[in-house]
């Protein structure tokens, strides 16, 4: 099932509407690494990662797998692992997926710049748990945990991000 994300932060799937946090720089057709924008386009939900020590396995239409403390994501466009999940420690710039703040307790890996990976075209575009009060993200789409669970259980498989 498809959800639609509007530039004002509304996410609609079927008859349900949610508030979502988007990138600090808004939405952009031409996404670049580090621009803090959410990419415009059709983003397939590839899989869901979750912290089994904090949340249960989500009900979802795509594969779900637990995270480990050594999991990370390479965001270094000069490295061959760019925009891929990696094991930590890792020699290139990366972000840890095992975080203390809860934002990555549940992560939907979105199909952005992954088939094929293009250097500097953006990495680590996720659907994840929003921080309190829904502040902007660095380019991801974030929702409150109950809303994220409901979307996933509703059969979410892709997100259409609309431009302004």
C-alpha positions as MATLAB code, in Angstrom:
seq = 'XXXXXXXXXXXXXXXXXXXXXXXXXXXXXXXXXXXXXXXXXXXXXXXXXXXXXXXXXXXXXXXXXXXXXXXXXXXXXXXXXXXXXXXXXXXXXXXXXXXXXXXXXXXXXXXXXXXXXXXXXXXXXXXXXXXXXXXXXXXXXXXXXXXXXXXXXXXXXXXXXXXX';
ca = [
       0.000    0.000    0.000;
       1.211    3.497   -0.807;
       1.381    6.501    1.485;
       1.701   10.047    0.186;
       3.813   12.672    1.928;
       3.049   16.328    1.280;
       5.661   19.097    1.646;
       3.781   20.468    4.689;
       4.447   17.260    6.630;
       1.117   15.494    6.130;
       1.378   11.777    5.451;
      -1.767   10.136    4.083;
      -2.416    6.430    3.641;
      -5.938    5.445    2.719;
      -8.296    7.413    4.957;
      -5.694    7.988    7.660;
      -3.623   11.148    7.981;
      -0.551   11.597   10.194;
       1.900   14.373   11.036;
       5.411   13.600    9.854;
       8.720   15.351   10.376;
      10.616   15.982    7.147;
      14.081   17.292    6.347;
      15.192   20.603    7.818;
      15.646   21.932    4.250;
      12.206   20.729    3.123;
      11.742   18.465    0.107;
      13.954   18.542   -2.995;
      13.887   16.956   -6.405;
      17.707   17.071   -6.625;
      18.859   15.452   -3.376;
      22.537   15.754   -2.416;
      24.500   14.274    0.466;
      24.295   16.504    3.537;
      21.675   18.942    2.175;
      19.196   17.999    4.977;
      16.350   17.660    2.460;
      13.861   14.831    2.044;
      14.004   13.544   -1.537;
      10.980   13.916   -3.814;
       9.961   10.678   -5.500;
       8.597    7.197   -5.038;
      10.463    5.485   -2.184;
      10.009    1.736   -1.810;
      10.042    0.342    1.724;
      12.870   -2.215    1.444;
      12.849   -3.632    4.994;
      12.326   -2.700    8.619;
      15.005   -2.759   11.311;
      14.107   -2.594   14.995;
      15.611   -2.563   18.490;
      14.291   -5.845   19.913;
      15.424   -4.768   23.397;
      13.017   -1.780   23.234;
      10.194   -2.592   20.809;
       8.587   -5.759   19.533;
       8.862   -7.010   15.976;
       6.566   -4.837   13.878;
       3.717   -6.275   11.862;
       4.663   -5.257    8.309;
       4.501   -6.286    4.654;
       8.290   -6.290    4.192;
      11.060   -8.249    5.919;
      11.806   -7.144    9.490;
      15.027   -7.860   11.329;
      16.449   -6.882   14.708;
      19.312   -4.416   14.984;
      22.565   -5.210   16.763;
      24.846   -2.770   18.622;
      27.420   -3.118   15.803;
      25.056   -1.974   13.035;
      25.753    1.258   11.195;
      25.110    2.978    7.862;
      27.908    4.375    5.678;
      27.298    7.980    4.621;
      30.759    8.615    3.155;
      30.385    9.162   -0.613;
      34.079    8.391   -1.170;
      33.791    4.846    0.236;
      32.634    1.730   -1.602;
      30.089    1.040    1.184;
      28.328    4.388    0.603;
      24.593    4.196    1.374;
      24.835    0.665    2.711;
      24.423   -0.961    6.100;
      27.803   -1.743    7.665;
      29.240   -3.368   10.769;
      30.987   -1.142   13.292;
      33.698   -0.212   13.745;
      33.902    0.958   10.131;
      36.782    2.904    8.563;
      34.622    5.418    6.669;
      32.199    8.072    7.921;
      29.003    6.447    9.140;
      26.172    6.719   11.601;
      25.406    4.205   14.332;
      21.965    2.635   14.043;
      21.973    1.532   17.705;
      21.134    4.885   19.297;
      20.291    6.003   22.801;
      17.581    8.501   21.876;
      14.973    6.100   20.459;
      14.844    7.656   16.973;
      16.079    4.406   15.440;
      14.109    2.011   17.643;
      12.233    1.245   14.422;
      13.648    2.088   10.982;
      12.042    1.617    7.604;
      14.848    1.455    5.053;
      13.610    3.475    2.080;
      14.752    2.847   -1.466;
      16.623    6.043   -2.166;
      19.853    6.039   -4.171;
      20.295    2.293   -3.842;
      19.693    0.803   -7.296;
      22.345    1.776   -8.272;
      24.100    3.861   -5.639;
      25.267    7.209   -7.026;
      28.039    9.041   -5.160;
      26.875   12.193   -3.322;
      23.182   11.637   -4.208;
      22.125   11.118   -0.589;
      22.248    8.290    1.894;
      20.475    6.867    4.930;
      16.996    8.013    3.941;
      14.831    6.258    6.501;
      11.309    6.186    7.855;
      11.936    6.324   11.598;
      10.613    7.331   15.006;
      10.176   11.083   15.478;
      11.628   12.961   18.392;
       9.124   14.644   20.729;
       7.352   17.611   19.111;
       8.315   16.373   15.609;
      11.372   18.569   14.944;
      12.857   18.402   11.415;
      15.117   15.531   10.396;
      18.338   15.474    8.380;
      16.370   14.249    5.348;
      14.376   11.296    6.662;
      10.650   10.947    7.272;
       9.818   10.543   10.967;
       6.568    9.683   12.739;
       5.474    9.045   16.296;
       6.033    5.378   17.159;
       2.309    4.446   17.384;
       1.698    6.058   13.983;
       4.694    4.295   12.456;
       3.465    0.943   13.795;
      -0.021    1.581   12.407;
       1.320    2.454    8.943;
       3.480   -0.637    8.834;
       0.644   -2.880   10.047;
      -1.593   -1.321    7.379;
       0.589   -2.838    4.676;
       2.836    0.121    3.792;
       5.175   -0.770    0.910;
       6.016    2.602   -0.647;
       5.938    6.322    0.013;
       5.356    8.956   -2.633;
       7.012   12.199   -1.538;
       5.505   15.128   -3.409;
       7.397   18.292   -4.312;
       6.244   21.796   -3.494;
];
